[in-house]
Amino acid sequence: MAQEDKKPKDLNQQLNDNKYTPSDMPELSESVKKEMQKQKEELEKLQKWIIKKYPFTLSIGILPPQAIPKIEEEEPIPENERKDKRIHIVQIVPEEQFKNIPKIKKELVEYSKNSKQKLWFHIITPEDIWNFLMDSRYDLSGAIAMAFPLFDKGLIGALRVAEVHKSLLLKKFEKYVSSYVIAGSLVRGTASKTSDIDVFVIIDDTDVKRMPRLELRERLRSMIYQYITTAMEIAGVKNKLEPQIYLLTDFWEAVKDAHPVMFTFIRDGVPLYDRGNFI
């Protein structure tokens, strides 16, 4: 019996393949969601205290259990604190508060000693997240995006919907997603809970021979836009994605022609996924 051909589908085949369903998108299990919801209810008192004491806070979230090993690689827990299983809280503060992070963390740890929960705190700035992404440490940014929000001015929610949409596209188009880049208000630090999120999706069309580029771009745009509603539903936020889709050949032509949109995109954008072209 002939062995089944395992050759990857080309982009034309994937465009015509309707077997993909949103249920293929990995989500947190129901048991993890329930546990995080329970923790959220118990931690609301802490959240209110943090917001009162540090009103500049951008976001507070409970990190999912599967994210802890990656976060600990960045900021290990001291050995004397490892004996107890802890809930990991991420607090995101503005970049101008960077020098105050050690002081804030010390005060949070001191306050939490009276809590029934065993807690550990990770305090970062948006600039830290962008640096993770520029260093291709997508696991760290993904962990923050999937944090269960205790409080959020829009940063975690916007990251989450972009992360989900990116994952949907990677599932569908496999190796043909060259870059998925966020830009606009999210990166500038002005995103709110309802801000549109600007993303650039670059599709590698260099091995597509059987379809005119204009037709390919329009078919891709239609499919990528179809996933926006699904991503918003999975992420549970109101931030709407505003994707701009480019074929890789068109992208390089625009760069060569010094198109101002491309230079703004390159200057301000941060990759949620990149195979090297954007960097």
C-alpha positions in Angstrom: 0.0 0.0 0.0 1.5 3.4 -1.0 2.5 5.6 1.9 0.4 8.8 2.2 2.0 11.9 0.8 3.0 14.1 3.7 4.1 17.1 1.5 2.8 20.3 3.0 -0.1 22.0 1.2 0.8 25.0 -0.9 -1.0 28.3 -0.3 -3.5 27.6 -3.1 -4.6 24.4 -1.5 -4.9 26.0 1.9 -7.1 28.8 0.5 -9.5 26.1 -0.9 -9.4 24.0 2.3 -12.6 24.5 4.3 -11.8 21.9 6.9 -10.4 24.4 9.4 -12.7 25.3 12.3 -12.2 27.9 15.1 -12.4 25.0 17.6 -8.9 24.1 16.4 -7.7 27.2 18.2 -6.0 26.2 21.6 -7.8 27.7 24.5 -7.5 27.5 28.3 -9.3 24.4 29.6 -12.6 24.9 31.5 -11.0 23.7 34.7 -8.2 26.3 34.4 -10.8 29.0 33.6 -12.9 28.0 36.6 -9.9 28.0 38.9 -8.7 31.4 37.6 -12.3 32.8 38.1 -12.3 31.6 41.7 -8.9 33.2 42.3 -10.2 36.4 40.7 -13.1 36.7 43.1 -10.8 36.1 46.1 -8.2 38.7 44.8 -10.6 41.5 44.1 -9.7 43.1 47.5 -6.0 43.1 46.5 -6.9 44.6 43.1 -8.8 47.5 44.7 -5.9 48.1 47.1 -3.4 48.2 44.2 -5.4 50.6 42.1 -5.9 52.9 45.1 -2.2 52.9 46.0 -0.9 52.9 42.4 -3.5 54.6 40.3 -1.1 54.7 37.3 -1.5 50.9 36.9 -2.3 49.9 33.4 -3.2 46.2 33.9 -3.3 43.5 36.6 -3.8 39.8 35.7 -3.5 36.3 37.0 -0.9 34.4 34.9 -2.1 31.0 33.7 -0.3 28.0 35.3 1.3 26.9 32.0 2.9 30.3 31.7 4.7 30.2 35.1 7.9 28.2 33.9 8.5 30.8 31.1 8.0 33.8 33.4 10.3 32.3 36.0 13.0 32.0 33.4 12.9 35.8 33.2 12.4 36.4 37.0 13.2 33.4 39.1 11.5 33.0 42.5 14.0 33.0 45.4 14.6 29.5 46.9 13.2 30.5 50.3 9.9 31.4 48.5 9.5 28.2 46.5 8.1 26.0 49.2 4.5 27.2 48.7 2.5 27.0 45.6 1.8 30.5 44.6 -0.6 32.5 42.4 1.4 34.6 40.0 0.2 38.2 39.5 1.4 40.4 36.7 1.1 44.2 37.2 1.8 46.4 34.2 2.9 50.0 35.0 4.0 52.9 32.7 7.6 53.1 31.6 8.1 56.2 33.7 7.5 54.1 36.8 10.4 51.7 35.9 12.7 52.9 38.7 10.0 52.5 41.3 9.3 48.8 40.5 11.5 47.4 43.3 9.8 49.6 45.8 6.3 48.7 44.5 7.1 45.0 44.6 8.3 45.2 48.2 5.1 46.9 49.2 3.0 44.4 47.4 4.7 41.4 49.0 4.4 43.0 52.4 0.7 43.7 51.9 0.0 40.2 50.6 1.4 38.5 53.7 -2.1 39.0 55.3 -3.8 37.4 52.3 -5.2 33.9 52.4 -3.6 33.4 49.0 0.1 32.7 48.5 1.1 35.3 45.9 4.0 36.3 43.8 4.3 39.5 41.8 5.8 40.2 38.4 5.9 44.0 37.7 6.7 45.0 34.1 6.2 47.9 31.7 4.8 47.8 28.2 8.3 48.4 27.0 9.3 45.1 28.5 6.6 43.3 26.4 7.8 45.0 23.2 11.4 44.0 24.0 10.2 40.4 24.5 8.6 40.5 21.1 11.6 42.2 19.4 13.8 39.4 20.8 11.3 36.8 19.4 10.3 35.6 22.9 6.7 35.1 21.8 6.1 32.6 24.7 6.5 35.4 27.2 4.3 37.9 25.5 1.7 35.2 24.8 1.7 34.3 28.5 1.0 38.0 29.4 -1.7 38.2 26.7 -3.5 35.2 28.2 -3.5 36.5 31.8 -6.9 36.5 33.5 -7.6 40.2 34.0 -8.3 41.6 37.5 -8.0 45.1 36.1 -7.2 46.3 32.6 -7.2 49.7 30.9 -7.0 47.9 27.5 -3.4 46.6 27.1 -4.0 42.9 28.1 -7.3 42.8 26.1 -5.8 44.3 23.0 -2.8 41.9 23.2 -5.1 38.9 23.7 -7.3 39.5 20.7 -4.2 40.0 18.5 -2.6 36.9 19.9 -5.7 34.8 19.2 -6.1 36.2 15.7 -2.4 35.5 15.0 -2.8 31.9 16.2 -5.8 31.4 14.0 -3.9 32.5 10.9 -0.9 30.4 11.8 -3.2 27.4 12.1 -4.7 28.1 8.7 -1.7 29.2 6.6 1.1 27.4 8.3 4.5 28.6 6.9 3.0 31.2 4.7 2.6 33.8 7.4 5.9 35.7 7.1 5.1 38.4 9.7 2.3 39.4 12.0 3.0 42.9 13.4 1.1 45.1 15.8 1.3 48.9 15.6 -0.8 52.0 16.3 -2.3 52.9 19.6 -1.4 49.6 21.3 2.3 50.2 20.8 2.1 53.9 21.4 0.5 53.2 24.8 -2.8 54.9 24.2 -5.0 51.9 23.6 -8.3 51.7 25.6 -10.7 48.9 26.1 -12.5 49.8 22.8 -9.5 51.0 20.7 -9.1 49.5 17.3 -5.9 47.4 17.0 -3.8 48.0 14.0 -2.0 44.9 12.7 0.0 44.1 9.6 -0.1 40.6 8.1 2.6 39.8 5.5 2.0 36.6 3.5 4.8 34.9 1.7 3.6 34.5 -1.9 7.0 33.8 -3.5 6.2 30.1 -4.3 2.6 30.8 -5.5 2.6 30.4 -9.3 -1.0 29.5 -10.3 -2.9 32.6 -9.2 -2.6 36.3 -10.1 -1.4 38.4 -7.2 -4.4 40.6 -7.1 -6.8 37.6 -6.9 -4.6 36.0 -4.2 -4.5 39.2 -2.1 -8.3 39.7 -2.3 -8.9 36.1 -1.3 -6.5 36.3 1.6 -8.0 39.6 2.8 -11.5 38.1 2.8 -10.4 35.0 4.9 -8.3 37.0 7.3 -11.1 39.4 8.0 -13.5 36.5 8.6 -11.4 35.5 11.6 -11.7 38.9 13.3 -15.1 38.1 14.9 -13.9 34.7 16.0 -10.8 36.2 17.6 -12.9 38.8 19.5 -15.3 36.1 20.8 -12.5 33.9 22.0 -10.6 36.8 23.5 -13.7 38.2 25.2 -12.9 41.8 24.4 -14.4 44.7 22.5 -11.2 45.7 20.7 -11.6 45.4 17.0 -8.7 44.3 14.8 -7.9 46.4 11.8 -5.6 44.2 9.7 -3.7 45.4 6.7 -2.7 42.5 4.4 0.4 42.5 2.2 1.9 39.9 0.0 5.7 39.7 0.7 6.5 40.8 -2.9 4.2 43.8 -2.6 5.7 44.7 0.8 9.3 44.7 -0.6 8.2 46.8 -3.6 6.6 49.3 -1.3 9.8 49.5 0.8 11.9 49.9 -2.3 9.6 52.7 -3.4 10.0 54.5 0.0 6.3 54.3 0.7 5.7 56.3 3.9 3.2 53.8 5.4 5.9 51.1 5.2 8.4 53.2 7.0 6.0 54.1 9.7 5.1 50.4 10.0 8.8 49.4 10.2 9.6 52.2 12.7 6.7 51.7 15.1 5.6 48.1 14.7 6.3 45.2 17.0 6.1 41.6 15.7 3.9 39.1 17.4 5.3 36.6 14.9 8.1 37.0 12.4 10.2 34.7 10.2 12.9 37.3 9.8 11.7 39.7 7.2 10.4 42.3 9.6 13.4 42.2 12.0 
